[in-house]
Every structure is written in C-alpha cells, then in structure tokens.
Amino acid sequence: MSWEMYSSNTTFQAASCKTIIANLRELASAEDKHAKTYQKIQEALQAISYMYNWHSAMLQNASETAAMKRRFASSLVSNVVLPLQDHVHNYRNQTRQVFYEMRSSYEVLATRERYIKACKAAEAAIRARNTAMDKLNDLELQPKKATPSSQLPPLALLEAKKNVQGLDGLNQRIKATLDESVAAKEVYIQSDMTCRSDRSRHQNLIADMLLKVQKALIF
C-alpha cells in the first residue's frame, strides 16, 4: 500500500472517528433528554393518581356541600319559615281580634259616659224622690179633718204617691243600669289585660324568631 493511500485512509478514518464521537455525544445528549423526559412522565403519572384523588375528593366535597345546603334549606323552612308564617297568620288573626276588642272597649267607654250621665240623673231623681217622700209623710201626719168615709184622699196626697211610684220605677232602672255598668267595666278591664298580655307575647315571639334566623344565617 502506498503512502498516499495510507494517509488518505487514515485521514478518512480520523474524520469517521470524529463523526462517531459527535454522534455518540448527540446520542448521549438525546439519552439524557430522554431520561429527563421519562422522569417527568413518571412524575406526571404519579401526579395523575393524586389529581384523580383530589378530583374525587372535590366531587365528594361538592356533593356533601350540596346535601348540607339542602338540609340547611329544609331546616330553615321547617324551623323558621313555616313557624314564622304560622305566627304571622296567627298574629294577623289576633291583631284583628285586638282591633275588635279595642272597638268594643271604645264602645264600653262611650257606654260608660252614658252611665255616668245616668248616675247623675239617678242622684237627682233620688233627691227628688226623697223630697217627695218627705212631703208625703208630712201630708200623712197632718191631722185628718172630719170628712165622710166615702170622701176621696186629698189630691196632693194622690199626686205625691204617684210621684213616689214613678220614682221607684226609675230607681229600679237606674240600679239595673249601674249593675250593667259594673259588669261592662269588668269586661273592659279583662279585655285590656288580655290585650297587654298578647302584645307582650307577640313581641317576645318575634324577637325569638329573629334570633333563630340570625343564628341560622351565621352557621
């Protein structure tokens, strides 16, 4: 083999070695990149299980949250809304009853004014009756004149007796009116006490309902 050919082969082989070395370096770099990529893939595969568990936990948490909201809504309706609606309905009915009792109380007061006037009239009538009875007694005590047995009583005596009988009837009506006034007064006092008690109970119940609503909104 000639020197030129040997030199040419040596040069070609040296170039081939350089190419092989460069290819080996590229292969090593590619293997390193592949190893890193594989490591990332493995880490991603491990993260997938965590992500799956996390997603499952999120779904379960969302389901539990929805169930809790439904329970809360049901509890709010059953424990607050429905009792509050019932109370509002009852309060309206009781308010109408209170207005009716207030009107009745006003009528009682108006009747009381009439009773007061009747009492004053009764006092005047009683004084007039006492005066008439005094006059009648005076007439009866006067000495009787000698008159025939068939003679009628004096006209003044008959008028006095008539006035006394009329005053007795008036006195009975006045007594009945006074008794009715006393009964009406008792009814008025009882109605007023009932109204005060109902108003206090309504205020306490509304305050309790508002407190329950506030606690329910907080929790």
C-alpha positions in Angstrom: 0.0 0.0 0.0 1.4 3.3 -1.0 1.9 6.2 1.5 -0.7 8.4 -0.2 -3.4 5.8 0.1 -2.5 5.1 3.7 -2.5 8.7 4.5 -5.9 9.1 2.8 -7.4 6.2 4.7 -6.0 7.5 7.9 -7.5 10.9 7.3 -10.8 9.4 6.3 -10.8 7.1 9.4 -10.0 10.1 11.6 -12.9 12.0 10.2 -15.1 9.0 10.7 -13.9 8.8 14.3 -14.8 12.4 14.8 -18.2 11.8 13.3 -18.7 8.8 15.5 -17.6 10.8 18.6 -20.0 13.6 17.6 -22.8 11.1 17.1 -22.1 9.5 20.4 -22.2 12.8 22.1 -25.5 13.6 20.4 -26.8 10.2 21.4 -25.7 10.7 25.0 -27.4 14.1 25.0 -30.5 12.6 23.5 -30.4 9.8 26.1 -30.1 12.3 28.8 -33.0 14.3 27.4 -35.0 11.1 27.1 -34.1 10.2 30.7 -35.3 13.6 31.9 -38.4 13.4 29.8 -39.1 9.9 31.1 -38.6 11.1 34.7 -41.1 13.9 34.0 -43.5 11.4 32.5 -43.2 9.2 35.6 -43.7 12.2 37.9 -46.7 13.2 35.8 -48.1 9.6 36.0 -47.7 9.7 39.8 -49.4 13.1 39.9 -52.3 11.7 37.9 -53.3 9.5 40.8 -53.1 12.4 43.2 -55.0 14.6 40.8 -57.6 11.8 40.4 -57.9 11.5 44.2 -58.1 15.3 44.5 -60.8 15.4 41.9 -62.7 12.6 43.6 -62.4 14.5 46.9 -63.6 17.7 45.2 -66.7 15.8 43.8 -67.4 14.3 47.2 -67.0 17.6 48.9 -69.3 19.3 46.3 -71.9 16.5 46.9 -71.6 16.9 50.7 -71.9 20.7 50.3 -75.0 20.4 48.2 -76.5 17.9 50.6 -75.7 20.2 53.5 -77.3 23.1 51.7 -80.4 21.0 51.1 -80.5 20.1 54.8 -80.0 23.7 55.8 -82.7 24.9 53.4 -85.1 22.2 54.7 -84.2 23.0 58.3 -84.7 26.7 57.6 -88.1 26.1 56.1 -89.3 23.7 58.8 -87.8 25.5 61.8 -88.0 29.2 60.8 -90.1 29.9 57.7 -93.1 27.7 58.4 -93.3 28.7 62.1 -92.9 32.3 61.1 -95.7 32.0 58.6 -97.9 30.4 61.1 -97.1 33.1 63.6 -97.7 35.8 61.1 -101.1 34.2 60.3 -101.9 33.9 64.0 -100.7 37.4 64.6 -102.9 38.8 61.9 -105.9 37.0 63.4 -105.0 38.1 66.9 -104.5 41.7 65.6 -107.9 41.7 64.1 -109.2 40.4 67.5 -107.3 43.2 69.2 -108.9 45.7 66.9 -112.3 44.2 67.6 -111.6 44.4 71.4 -110.3 47.9 71.0 -113.6 48.9 69.3 -115.5 47.0 72.0 -113.5 48.9 74.6 -114.3 52.2 72.9 -118.0 51.2 72.9 -117.7 50.4 76.6 -116.1 53.8 77.3 -118.9 55.5 75.3 -121.5 53.5 77.3 -119.6 54.4 80.5 -120.1 58.1 79.7 -123.8 57.4 79.2 -123.8 55.5 82.5 -122.2 58.5 84.3 -124.9 60.8 83.0 -127.5 58.2 84.1 -125.9 58.1 87.5 -126.1 61.8 87.8 -129.7 61.7 86.7 -130.3 59.0 89.2 -128.8 61.1 92.0 -131.1 64.0 91.1 -134.1 61.6 90.9 -133.3 60.1 94.2 -133.1 63.5 95.8 -136.4 64.4 94.2 -137.9 61.1 95.4 -136.7 61.8 98.9 -138.2 65.2 98.8 -141.5 63.8 97.6 -141.5 61.1 100.3 -140.8 63.8 102.9 -143.8 65.7 101.6 -145.9 62.6 101.6 -145.0 61.8 105.1 -145.9 65.4 106.1 -149.3 65.0 104.5 -150.0 61.7 106.1 -149.0 63.1 109.5 -151.3 66.1 109.3 -154.5 65.8 111.4 -157.3 64.3 109.4 -160.3 66.6 109.1 -163.8 65.2 109.8 -164.9 64.1 106.4 -167.3 61.4 105.3 -165.8 58.0 104.9 -166.6 58.0 101.3 -164.6 61.1 100.7 -161.5 60.6 98.4 -157.9 61.3 99.7 -156.6 64.8 99.1 -155.4 65.4 95.5 -151.9 66.4 96.8 -151.6 63.1 98.6 -152.5 61.1 95.4 -150.1 63.1 93.3 -147.3 62.5 95.9 -148.0 58.7 95.9 -148.0 58.7 92.1 -144.6 60.6 92.0 -143.2 58.1 94.5 -144.3 55.1 92.4 -142.8 56.7 89.3 -139.5 57.4 91.1 -139.4 53.8 92.4 -139.6 52.5 88.8 -136.9 55.0 87.8 -134.8 53.9 90.7 -135.0 50.2 89.6 -134.0 51.1 86.0 -131.1 53.1 87.4 -130.0 50.2 89.6 -130.1 47.9 86.6 -128.1 50.4 84.6 -125.5 50.7 87.3 -125.2 46.9 87.5 -124.6 46.7 83.8 -122.0 49.5 84.1 -120.1 47.5 86.7 -120.2 44.3 84.5 -119.1 46.3 81.5 -116.2 47.7 83.5 -115.1 44.2 84.5 -115.2 43.1 80.8 -113.2 46.2 79.8 -110.5 45.5 82.5 -110.2 41.9 81.5 -110.0 42.8 77.7 -107.3 45.3 78.4 -105.3 42.8 80.4 -105.6 40.2 77.7 -104.5 42.7 75.0 -101.4 43.7 77.0 -100.5 40.0 77.6 -101.0 39.1 73.9 -98.9 42.2 72.8 -96.1 41.2 75.1 -96.2 37.6 74.0 -96.2 38.6 70.3 -93.1 40.9 70.9 -91.2 38.0 72.7 -92.1 35.5 69.9 -91.0 37.8 67.1 -87.7 38.6 68.9 -87.1 34.8 69.4 -87.8 34.1 65.7 -85.5 36.9 64.6 -82.8 35.5 66.8 -83.2 32.0 65.3 -83.0 33.5 61.8 -79.8 35.3 62.7 -78.2 32.2 64.2 -79.2 30.2 61.1 -77.6 32.7 58.8 -74.4 32.8 60.8 -74.0 29.0 60.8 
